[in-house]
Amino acid sequence: MTITATKAKDQLAQLLERARSGVERIIIEKHGKPAAVLVSVEDLRRLERLDALERATKHQPLAGTVLRFDDPFEPVSSGDWNSDQ
């Protein structure tokens, strides 16, 4: 469902109930463009888990590849990387 911000303001109680129950996600438009979405708390938690998983796996290919890093202010030399992985 898509609704204008003005209508959403007038119908907030009903829209909150629809989102809360998980019946639908409500897109709120301002000046004809999507500005926000009302979703259930369950949907929000699902999105947060997905975001956390995405962040965790984004750099996963590099995990465990630095063999030694004694001084964080010095550049990492080629010998500090494990090229076998």
C-alpha distances in whole Angstrom, upper triangle without the diagonal:
4,7,10,13,15,12,11,15,16,13,14,15,13,10,13,14,10,10,14,14,12,10,7,7,5,6,9,11,14,16,14,14,11,13,12,10,10,11,14,17,18,16,17,21,20,19,22,24,23,24,27,28,27,30,32,32,32,36,37,39,41,42,46,47,49,52,53,52,55,54,51,52,54,52,52,55,54,56,54,51,51,51,51,48
4,7,10,12,10,9,13,14,13,13,16,14,11,14,15,13,12,16,17,15,14,10,9,6,5,6,7,11,13,10,10,8,11,10,9,10,12,16,19,20,17,18,22,21,20,23,25,24,24,28,29,28,30,33,33,32,36,38,40,42,42,46,47,49,52,53,52,54,54,50,51,53,52,51,54,54,56,53,51,51,51,52,48
4,7,8,6,6,10,11,10,11,14,12,10,13,15,13,13,17,18,17,15,12,11,7,6,5,6,9,11,10,10,9,10,10,10,11,14,17,20,21,19,20,23,23,22,24,27,26,26,30,31,30,32,35,35,35,38,40,42,44,45,48,49,51,54,55,54,56,55,51,52,54,53,53,56,56,58,55,53,54,54,54,51
4,5,5,6,9,10,10,11,15,14,12,15,17,16,16,19,21,20,19,16,14,10,8,5,5,6,8,8,9,9,9,10,11,12,16,19,22,24,22,21,25,26,24,26,29,28,28,31,33,31,33,36,37,36,39,41,43,45,46,49,50,51,55,56,54,56,55,51,52,54,53,53,56,56,58,56,54,55,54,55,52
4,6,5,6,9,10,10,14,14,12,14,17,16,16,18,21,20,20,17,15,11,9,6,6,6,9,9,10,10,9,9,11,12,15,18,21,23,21,20,24,25,23,25,28,28,27,30,32,31,32,35,36,35,38,41,43,44,45,48,49,50,54,54,52,54,53,49,50,52,51,52,55,55,58,55,53,54,54,55,52
4,5,5,7,9,10,14,14,13,15,18,17,18,20,22,22,22,19,17,14,13,9,9,8,10,11,13,13,12,13,14,14,18,21,23,26,24,24,27,28,27,28,32,31,30,34,36,35,36,39,40,39,42,44,47,48,48,52,53,54,57,58,56,58,56,53,53,56,55,55,59,59,61,58,57,58,58,59,55
4,5,5,6,8,11,11,10,13,15,15,15,18,20,20,19,17,15,12,12,9,10,10,12,13,14,14,14,14,14,14,17,19,22,25,23,23,27,27,26,28,31,31,31,34,36,35,36,39,40,39,43,45,47,48,49,53,54,55,58,59,57,59,58,54,55,58,57,57,60,60,62,59,58,58,58,59,56
4,5,5,5,9,9,7,10,12,12,12,15,17,17,16,14,13,9,9,7,9,10,13,13,14,13,12,11,11,10,13,16,18,21,20,19,23,24,23,25,28,28,27,30,32,32,33,36,37,37,40,41,44,45,46,49,51,52,55,56,54,56,55,51,52,55,54,54,57,57,59,57,55,55,56,56,53
4,6,5,9,10,9,11,14,14,14,16,19,20,19,17,16,13,13,10,11,12,14,16,16,15,13,13,13,12,16,18,20,23,22,21,24,26,25,26,29,30,29,32,34,34,34,37,39,38,41,43,46,47,47,51,52,53,56,57,55,57,55,52,53,55,55,55,58,59,61,58,56,57,57,58,55
4,6,8,9,10,12,14,14,16,17,19,20,20,18,17,14,15,12,14,14,17,17,19,18,17,16,16,15,18,19,22,25,24,24,27,28,27,29,32,32,32,35,37,37,38,40,42,42,45,46,49,50,50,54,56,56,60,60,58,60,59,55,56,59,58,59,62,62,64,61,59,60,61,61,58
4,6,6,6,9,10,11,12,14,16,17,16,15,15,12,13,12,14,15,18,18,19,17,17,15,14,12,15,17,19,22,21,21,25,26,25,27,30,30,30,33,35,35,36,39,40,40,43,45,47,49,49,52,54,55,58,59,57,59,58,55,56,59,58,58,61,61,63,60,58,59,59,60,56
4,6,5,6,9,10,10,12,14,15,15,14,13,11,12,11,14,15,18,19,19,17,15,13,12,10,13,14,16,19,18,18,21,23,23,24,27,28,27,30,32,32,33,36,37,37,40,42,45,46,46,49,51,52,55,56,54,56,55,52,53,56,55,55,58,59,60,57,55,56,57,57,53
4,6,5,6,9,10,10,12,15,14,14,14,13,15,14,17,19,22,22,22,20,19,16,15,12,13,14,16,18,19,19,22,23,23,25,27,28,29,31,33,33,34,37,39,39,42,43,46,47,47,50,52,53,56,57,56,57,57,53,55,57,57,57,60,60,62,59,57,57,58,58,55
4,5,5,6,9,10,11,13,12,12,13,11,14,14,17,19,22,22,22,19,19,17,14,11,13,13,16,18,18,19,22,23,23,25,27,28,29,31,33,33,35,37,38,39,42,43,46,48,47,51,53,54,57,58,57,59,58,54,56,59,58,57,61,61,62,59,57,58,58,58,54
4,5,5,6,8,10,11,10,9,9,7,10,10,14,16,19,19,19,16,16,13,11,8,10,11,14,16,15,16,19,20,20,22,24,25,25,28,30,30,31,34,35,35,39,40,43,44,44,48,49,51,54,55,53,55,55,51,53,55,54,54,57,57,59,56,54,54,54,55,51
4,5,5,6,8,10,11,10,10,9,12,12,16,18,21,21,20,17,16,13,11,7,8,8,11,13,13,14,17,18,18,20,22,23,24,26,28,28,30,32,33,34,37,38,41,43,42,46,48,49,52,53,51,53,53,49,51,53,53,52,55,56,57,54,52,53,53,53,50
4,5,5,6,9,9,10,11,11,14,15,19,21,25,24,23,20,20,17,14,10,10,9,12,13,14,15,17,19,20,21,23,24,25,27,29,30,31,33,35,36,39,39,43,44,44,47,49,50,53,54,53,55,55,52,53,56,55,55,58,58,59,56,54,54,55,55,51
4,6,5,7,6,6,8,8,12,14,17,20,23,22,21,18,18,15,12,9,9,8,12,13,13,15,17,18,18,21,23,23,24,27,28,29,30,32,34,34,38,38,41,43,43,46,48,50,53,54,53,55,55,51,53,55,54,54,57,57,58,55,53,53,53,53,49
4,5,5,6,6,6,7,10,12,16,19,22,21,20,17,16,13,9,6,5,5,9,10,9,11,14,14,15,17,19,20,21,23,24,25,27,29,30,31,34,35,38,39,39,43,44,46,49,50,49,51,51,48,49,52,51,50,53,53,54,51,49,49,50,50,46
4,5,8,9,9,11,14,15,19,22,25,25,23,20,19,15,12,9,7,4,7,8,9,11,13,14,15,17,19,20,21,23,24,25,27,29,30,31,34,35,38,40,39,42,44,46,49,50,49,51,51,48,50,52,51,50,53,53,55,51,49,49,50,50,46
4,5,8,10,12,16,18,21,24,28,26,25,22,22,18,15,11,9,7,9,9,11,13,14,15,17,19,20,21,23,24,26,27,29,30,31,33,36,36,39,41,40,44,46,47,50,52,51,53,53,50,52,54,53,52,55,55,56,53,51,51,51,51,47
4,5,7,10,14,16,20,23,26,25,23,20,20,17,13,10,7,6,9,8,8,11,13,12,14,16,18,18,20,22,23,24,26,28,29,30,33,33,36,38,38,41,43,45,48,49,49,51,51,48,50,52,51,50,53,52,53,50,48,48,48,48,44
4,7,10,13,16,19,23,26,24,23,20,20,17,14,11,9,9,12,12,11,14,16,16,17,20,21,21,23,25,26,26,29,31,31,32,36,36,39,41,40,44,46,48,51,52,52,54,54,51,53,55,54,52,55,55,56,53,51,50,50,50,46
4,6,10,13,16,19,22,20,19,16,17,14,10,9,7,8,12,12,10,13,16,15,15,18,20,19,21,24,24,25,27,29,30,30,34,34,37,39,39,43,44,46,49,51,50,53,52,49,51,53,51,50,53,53,54,51,49,49,49,49,45
4,7,10,13,16,19,18,16,13,13,10,7,6,5,8,11,12,9,11,14,13,13,16,18,17,18,21,22,22,24,27,27,28,31,32,35,37,37,40,42,44,47,48,47,50,49,46,48,50,48,48,50,50,52,49,47,47,47,47,43
4,6,10,13,16,14,13,10,11,8,5,5,7,10,13,14,12,13,17,16,15,18,21,20,21,24,25,24,26,29,30,30,33,34,37,39,39,43,44,46,49,50,49,51,51,47,49,51,49,49,52,52,53,51,48,49,49,49,45
4,6,10,13,11,10,6,8,6,4,7,9,13,15,17,14,14,18,18,16,19,21,20,20,24,25,24,26,29,29,29,32,34,36,38,38,42,43,45,48,49,48,50,49,46,47,49,47,47,50,50,52,49,47,48,47,48,45
4,7,10,9,8,6,6,5,6,8,11,15,17,19,16,16,20,20,18,20,24,23,22,25,27,26,27,31,31,31,34,36,38,40,40,44,45,46,50,51,49,51,50,46,47,49,48,48,51,51,54,51,49,50,49,50,47
4,6,6,5,4,5,7,9,11,15,18,21,22,20,19,23,23,21,23,26,25,24,27,29,28,29,32,33,32,35,37,39,41,41,45,46,47,51,51,50,52,51,47,48,50,48,49,51,52,54,51,49,50,50,51,48
4,5,5,6,6,9,11,14,17,21,23,25,23,22,25,26,23,25,28,27,26,29,31,29,30,34,35,33,36,39,41,42,43,46,47,48,52,52,50,52,51,47,47,49,48,49,52,52,55,52,50,51,51,53,49
4,6,8,9,12,15,18,21,24,27,29,26,25,29,29,26,28,31,30,29,32,34,32,33,36,37,35,38,41,43,44,45,49,49,50,54,54,52,54,52,49,49,51,50,50,53,53,56,54,52,53,53,54,51
4,7,9,12,14,17,20,23,26,28,25,24,28,28,25,27,30,29,28,31,33,31,32,35,36,34,37,40,41,43,44,48,48,49,53,54,52,54,53,49,50,51,50,50,53,53,56,53,51,52,52,53,50
4,6,9,12,15,18,22,24,25,22,21,25,25,22,24,27,25,24,28,29,27,28,32,32,30,34,36,38,39,40,44,44,46,49,50,48,51,49,45,46,48,46,46,49,49,52,50,47,49,48,49,46
4,6,8,12,14,18,20,21,18,18,21,21,18,20,23,22,21,24,26,24,25,29,29,28,31,33,35,37,38,42,42,43,47,48,46,49,47,44,44,46,45,45,48,48,50,48,45,46,46,47,44
4,7,10,13,17,19,21,18,16,20,20,18,19,23,21,20,23,25,24,24,28,29,27,30,33,35,36,37,41,41,42,46,47,45,47,46,42,42,45,43,44,47,47,49,47,45,46,46,47,44
4,7,10,13,15,17,14,13,17,17,15,16,20,19,18,21,23,22,23,26,27,26,29,31,34,35,36,39,40,41,45,46,44,46,45,41,42,44,43,43,46,47,49,46,44,45,45,46,43
4,6,10,12,14,11,10,14,15,13,15,18,17,17,20,22,21,22,25,26,26,29,31,33,35,35,39,40,41,45,46,44,47,46,42,44,46,44,44,47,47,49,46,44,45,45,46,42
4,7,9,12,10,9,13,14,13,15,18,18,18,21,23,22,24,26,28,28,31,32,35,37,37,40,42,43,46,47,46,48,47,44,45,48,47,46,49,49,51,48,46,47,47,47,44
4,7,8,6,7,10,11,10,12,15,15,16,18,20,20,22,24,25,26,29,30,33,35,34,38,40,41,44,46,44,47,46,43,45,47,46,45,48,48,50,47,44,45,45,45,42
4,5,5,6,9,10,11,12,14,15,17,19,20,21,23,24,26,27,30,31,34,35,35,38,40,42,45,46,45,47,47,43,46,48,47,46,49,49,50,47,45,45,46,46,42
4,5,5,6,9,10,10,12,14,15,16,18,20,21,22,24,25,28,29,32,34,33,36,38,39,42,43,42,44,44,41,43,45,45,44,47,47,48,45,43,43,44,44,40
4,5,5,6,9,10,11,12,14,15,17,18,20,21,23,24,27,27,30,32,31,34,37,38,41,42,42,44,44,41,43,45,45,43,46,46,47,44,42,42,42,42,38
4,5,5,6,9,10,11,12,14,15,16,18,20,21,22,25,26,29,31,30,33,36,37,40,42,41,43,43,40,42,44,43,42,45,45,46,43,40,40,41,41,37
4,5,5,6,9,10,10,12,14,15,16,18,20,21,24,24,28,29,29,32,34,35,38,39,38,41,40,37,39,41,41,40,43,43,44,41,39,39,40,40,36
4,5,5,6,9,10,10,12,14,15,16,18,20,22,23,26,28,26,30,32,33,36,37,36,39,39,36,38,40,39,38,41,41,42,39,37,37,38,38,34
4,5,5,6,9,10,11,12,14,15,17,18,21,21,24,26,25,29,31,33,35,37,36,39,39,36,39,40,39,38,41,40,41,38,36,36,36,36,32
4,5,5,6,9,10,10,12,14,15,16,19,20,23,25,24,28,30,31,34,36,35,37,37,34,36,38,37,36,39,38,40,37,34,35,35,35,31
4,5,5,6,9,10,11,12,14,15,18,19,22,23,22,26,28,29,32,33,32,35,35,31,34,36,35,34,37,37,38,35,33,33,34,34,30
4,5,5,6,9,10,10,12,14,17,17,20,22,20,24,26,28,30,32,31,34,34,31,34,35,34,33,36,36,36,33,31,31,32,32,28
4,5,5,6,9,10,11,12,15,15,18,20,20,23,25,27,30,32,31,34,34,31,34,35,34,32,35,34,35,33,30,30,30,30,26
4,5,5,6,9,10,10,13,14,18,19,19,22,24,25,29,30,29,32,32,28,31,32,31,30,33,32,34,31,29,29,29,30,26
4,5,5,6,9,10,12,13,16,17,16,20,22,23,26,27,26,29,29,26,29,30,29,28,31,31,32,29,27,27,28,28,24
4,5,5,6,8,11,11,14,16,15,18,20,22,25,27,26,29,30,27,30,31,30,28,30,30,31,28,25,25,26,26,22
4,5,5,6,9,10,13,15,15,18,20,22,25,27,26,29,29,26,29,30,28,26,29,28,30,27,24,24,25,25,21
4,6,5,7,9,12,13,13,17,18,19,23,24,23,26,26,23,25,26,25,24,26,26,28,25,22,23,24,24,21
4,6,7,7,10,11,10,14,16,17,20,22,21,24,25,22,25,26,25,23,25,25,26,23,21,21,22,22,18
4,6,5,8,10,10,13,15,17,20,22,22,25,26,23,26,27,25,23,25,24,25,22,20,19,20,20,16
4,6,8,9,10,14,15,17,20,22,21,25,25,22,24,25,23,21,23,23,24,22,19,19,19,20,16
4,6,6,7,11,11,13,16,18,18,21,21,19,21,22,20,18,20,19,21,18,15,16,16,17,14
4,5,5,9,10,12,15,18,18,22,23,20,23,23,21,19,21,20,21,18,15,15,15,15,12
4,6,8,8,11,14,17,18,21,23,21,23,23,20,18,19,17,18,16,13,12,12,12,9
4,6,6,8,11,14,14,18,19,17,20,19,17,14,16,14,15,13,10,10,11,12,9
4,6,8,10,13,14,17,19,17,20,20,18,15,17,16,16,13,11,11,12,13,10
4,6,7,10,12,15,17,16,20,19,18,14,16,15,14,11,9,8,11,11,9
4,6,9,11,15,16,16,19,17,15,12,13,11,11,8,6,5,8,9,7
4,6,7,11,13,12,15,14,12,9,10,10,9,6,5,6,10,11,10
4,7,10,13,13,16,15,14,10,11,10,8,5,6,6,10,11,11
4,6,9,10,13,12,12,9,10,11,9,5,8,10,13,15,15
4,6,7,10,9,9,7,9,11,10,7,9,12,15,18,17
4,6,9,9,10,9,11,14,13,10,13,16,19,21,21
4,5,6,8,9,11,15,14,12,15,18,21,23,23
4,6,8,8,12,15,15,12,14,18,20,23,22
4,7,9,12,16,17,14,17,20,22,25,25
4,6,9,13,14,12,14,18,20,23,23
4,6,10,11,10,12,16,17,21,21
4,7,8,6,8,12,14,17,17
4,5,5,8,11,12,16,17
4,5,6,9,9,13,14
4,5,8,9,12,14
4,7,9,12,13
4,6,9,9
4,6,6
4,6
4
